[in-house]
């Protein structure tokens, strides 16, 4: 679907930006409904379902529910593009994991580029996947040429220290910048990804960015009740390996997935290259990025706080502590 003749719902309480974006959308031939109220936007969407929603990330309904969350719940098949002045990569990742199909950072300087991105968001999901793959390879070519740009992009992704995730508390220390951790709440449980990358591989910065976003689509489907992939760390690990292999980067990644169970002292683990204890080694399927890869799942009794000292295949050491408040 093209922008011309498409029905777009625009939600933003920044009146200057909303009027500017409205002018461009109408110039491109779109039919636009606009509002500065999240609650009114829901009424408009119910009365005349749009083809695409452009919504401010920070806006909430009268019941203090984020507009993105309520649209994902009430209109799960409707593509939602987030608009925000936040340029932090963690904010971008959070919005994509919550179900956004794209993220628009304000102010906009490249309006022609925005037009192409909105047109891609209007495509059916199968075509959108092909478009995203082509865009990924375009970004890859850029970051291969611009090492400093890739390093800046990673600044918000490579984190250490303490994090509070609901009732879970994580503490992370690592000896190398080429370590990435991602955490996803699955109702009361917590899924934790720990990965170590080859510091000498030329595509490592872009590879780290790719891994950081790989859980977005499975998480969106999990929250919409469409797929239970994230309930199975081994299947999720195989999914990540397939994505890495198909990206054609020819790189090996040490990556482990831990699902921490809230109701019992158990962890479910799928391991692709990390070492640190006997039970991790017993289910180690080797580093990711292989054509043929089969994870070996394991359930392991544990006590919280869970303390692990991990090591990847490139010598990086990672200290992880996970605890849960009663």
C-alpha positions in Angstrom: 0.0 0.0 0.0 1.2 3.5 -0.8 0.7 6.6 1.3 -1.6 8.2 -1.3 -5.2 7.4 -0.4 -4.2 5.7 2.8 -6.0 6.6 6.0 -3.5 7.7 8.8 -4.3 8.5 12.4 -2.0 11.2 13.8 -1.8 11.5 17.6 0.5 14.2 19.1 0.2 16.9 21.7 3.0 18.9 20.1 0.8 21.1 18.0 3.6 22.6 15.9 5.0 19.2 15.0 1.5 17.8 14.4 0.6 20.6 12.0 3.9 20.2 10.2 3.5 16.4 9.8 -0.2 16.8 8.8 0.8 19.2 6.0 3.3 16.7 4.6 1.0 13.7 4.9 -1.8 15.6 3.0 0.7 16.7 0.4 1.6 13.1 -0.2 -2.1 12.3 -0.7 -3.0 10.7 2.6 -6.3 11.1 4.4 -5.5 12.1 7.9 -7.4 12.1 11.2 -5.5 14.1 13.8 -5.9 14.6 17.6 -3.9 15.7 20.6 -5.8 13.2 22.9 -5.1 9.5 23.3 -8.6 8.8 24.4 -10.1 10.6 21.4 -7.7 8.7 19.1 -9.2 5.4 20.3 -12.7 6.6 19.5 -11.5 7.8 16.0 -9.9 4.4 15.4 -13.0 2.5 16.4 -15.2 4.7 14.3 -13.0 4.7 11.2 -10.1 2.1 11.4 -6.9 3.7 10.0 -4.3 2.0 7.9 -1.5 3.4 10.0 -1.1 5.2 13.4 1.5 7.8 14.1 1.6 8.3 17.8 3.7 10.2 20.4 5.5 7.7 22.6 4.9 9.8 25.8 1.2 10.3 25.4 -1.2 8.5 27.8 -4.9 7.9 28.2 -6.9 9.4 31.0 -6.2 6.2 33.0 -2.4 6.8 32.6 -1.9 3.9 30.0 0.6 4.6 27.3 -1.1 5.1 23.9 1.1 2.5 22.2 0.1 -0.1 24.8 -3.6 0.5 24.5 -3.5 0.4 20.7 -1.5 -2.8 20.7 -4.1 -4.4 22.9 -7.2 -3.1 21.2 -5.9 -3.1 17.6 -3.1 -5.7 17.5 -3.0 -5.9 13.6 -2.8 -2.1 13.1 0.8 -0.8 12.3 1.9 1.8 14.8 4.8 4.2 14.2 6.1 5.9 17.3 7.1 9.6 17.3 9.4 11.0 20.0 12.1 13.5 20.7 14.1 10.7 22.6 17.0 9.5 20.6 18.3 7.0 23.2 18.7 3.5 21.7 17.1 2.0 24.8 14.0 4.0 24.2 13.9 2.9 20.6 14.3 -0.8 21.6 11.6 -0.5 24.3 9.1 1.0 21.7 9.8 -1.7 19.1 9.4 -4.4 21.7 6.1 -3.0 22.8 4.9 -3.5 19.2 5.8 -0.4 17.2 6.8 -1.1 13.6 9.1 1.9 13.3 10.4 4.8 15.4 10.4 8.5 14.2 12.7 10.9 16.0 11.7 14.5 16.2 12.5 17.0 14.7 12.4 15.6 11.2 14.9 16.8 8.7 14.6 14.1 5.9 11.0 14.3 4.9 11.5 12.2 1.7 13.2 9.5 3.7 10.3 9.6 6.1 7.8 9.2 3.3 9.6 6.0 2.2 9.6 4.6 5.8 5.9 5.3 6.2 5.2 3.6 2.9 7.2 0.5 4.1 5.2 0.5 7.3 2.0 0.3 5.3 3.1 -2.8 3.4 1.7 -6.2 4.4 4.0 -8.0 6.9 5.6 -10.3 4.4 6.7 -7.4 2.1 7.7 -5.4 5.2 10.1 -8.2 6.2 11.8 -8.1 2.8 12.0 -4.3 3.1 13.6 -4.5 6.6 16.2 -7.0 5.3 17.2 -4.7 2.5 17.4 -1.8 4.9 19.5 -3.9 7.3 22.1 -4.6 4.6 22.1 -0.9 3.7 22.8 0.0 7.4 25.5 -2.7 7.5 27.3 -1.2 4.5 27.2 2.2 6.2 28.5 1.0 9.6 31.3 -1.0 7.9 32.5 2.3 6.5 31.9 4.4 9.6 33.3 2.7 12.7 32.8 5.7 15.0 29.1 5.9 14.1 28.7 2.2 15.0 30.5 2.8 18.3 28.2 5.7 19.2 25.2 3.6 18.4 26.3 1.0 20.8 26.8 3.3 23.7 23.2 3.0 24.9 23.2 -0.8 24.4 26.3 -1.9 26.2 25.3 -1.5 29.9 26.6 -2.6 33.2 25.6 -2.0 36.8 22.3 -2.6 38.5 18.8 -2.7 36.9 15.4 -3.1 38.4 12.8 -4.9 36.3 9.6 -5.2 38.2 10.3 -7.5 41.1 13.6 -8.6 39.6 17.0 -7.0 40.3 20.0 -7.6 38.0 23.6 -6.7 38.7 26.0 -7.0 35.8 29.8 -6.5 35.5 31.9 -7.3 32.5 35.6 -7.0 31.5 35.1 -6.0 27.8 32.8 -3.6 25.9 31.9 -6.4 23.5 29.3 -7.9 25.8 25.6 -7.3 25.4 22.7 -8.2 27.8 19.0 -7.9 27.1 16.2 -8.7 29.5 12.5 -9.3 28.7 9.7 -9.7 31.3 7.4 -12.7 30.5 4.5 -12.0 32.9 6.2 -12.7 36.2 9.2 -14.5 34.8 12.3 -12.9 33.3 14.1 -13.9 30.1 17.8 -12.9 30.1 20.1 -12.8 27.1 23.9 -12.6 27.6 26.1 -12.5 24.5 29.8 -12.0 23.9 31.2 -10.9 20.5 34.5 -11.2 18.6 36.4 -7.9 19.2 38.4 -8.4 16.0 35.6 -9.1 13.6 34.9 -6.0 11.4 31.1 -6.3 11.6 30.9 -6.8 15.4 29.3 -3.3 16.1 26.5 -3.9 13.6 26.2 -7.5 14.8 25.6 -6.3 18.4 22.9 -3.9 17.2 21.2 -6.7 15.3 21.2 -9.1 18.3 19.9 -6.2 20.5 16.7 -6.0 18.4 16.2 -9.7 17.6 13.8 -10.3 20.5 11.5 -7.5 19.4 9.3 -9.4 17.0 9.0 -12.6 19.2 8.1 -10.4 22.2 5.4 -8.5 20.2 3.9 -11.8 19.1 4.1 -13.2 22.7 2.2 -10.1 24.1 -0.5 -10.5 21.4 -0.9 -14.2 22.2 0.1 -15.2 18.6 3.2 -17.2 19.5 4.8 -18.9 22.5 8.4 -18.9 21.1 9.8 -17.0 24.1 8.4 -19.6 26.5 11.1 -22.0 25.2 14.7 -20.7 25.5 16.0 -23.5 23.2 13.6 -22.6 20.4 14.4 -18.9 20.9 18.1 -19.6 20.7 17.6 -21.5 17.5 15.6 -18.6 16.1 18.4 -16.1 17.0 21.0 -18.4 15.3 18.9 -18.6 12.1 18.6 -14.8 12.0 22.3 -14.3 12.5 23.2 -16.9 9.9 20.8 -15.5 7.3 22.2 -12.0 7.9 25.3 -13.3 6.1 27.8 -11.7 8.5 29.9 -14.9 8.8 30.6 -14.3 12.5 30.3 -16.5 15.7 28.5 -15.2 18.8 28.6 -16.8 22.3 25.1 -16.3 23.5 23.1 -17.7 26.4 19.4 -17.5 27.3 18.2 -17.9 30.9 14.5 -17.9 31.9 14.2 -17.2 35.6 11.0 -18.7 37.0 9.2 -16.6 39.6 7.1 -19.4 41.1 9.9 -21.9 41.9 13.7 -22.0 42.3 14.4 -23.0 38.8 16.1 -21.6 35.7 15.6 -22.8 32.1 18.7 -22.4 30.1 19.8 -22.7 26.4 23.5 -22.1 25.9 25.4 -21.3 22.7 29.0 -20.9 23.6 29.1 -19.5 27.2 31.0 -21.3 30.0 31.1 -20.8 33.8 29.8 -23.9 35.6 29.1 -27.6 35.0 25.4 -27.3 34.1 26.1 -24.6 31.5 28.8 -26.7 29.9 26.5 -29.7 29.8 24.0 -27.9 27.5 26.5 -25.9 25.5 25.6 -26.2 21.8 28.5 -24.1 20.6 28.6 -20.5 19.3 25.7 -19.1 17.1 26.0 -18.2 13.5 26.1 -21.7 12.1 24.1 -23.2 9.2 23.1 -26.2 11.4 22.4 -25.5 15.0 20.3 -27.4 17.6 20.0 -26.1 21.1 20.1 -28.4 24.1 17.6 -27.1 26.8 18.1 -27.7 30.5 16.2 -27.0 33.6 18.3 -26.3 36.6 17.4 -25.9 40.3 18.9 -22.8 41.8 18.7 -20.4 44.7 18.1 -16.7 44.5 20.1 -14.6 44.4 21.6 -16.5 41.4 25.2 -15.7 40.9 27.1 -16.7 37.8 30.6 -16.0 36.5 30.5 -16.4 32.8 33.1 -16.5 30.1 32.7 -16.3 26.3 34.8 -17.9 23.6 36.8 -14.6 23.2 37.9 -14.2 26.8 35.4 -11.7 28.0 34.4 -12.3 31.7 30.9 -11.5 32.9 29.6 -11.4 36.5 25.8 -11.7 36.8 23.6 -11.6 39.9 19.8 -12.0 39.7 17.5 -11.7 42.7 13.8 -11.3 43.2 11.9 -9.3 45.8 9.2 -11.2 47.7 
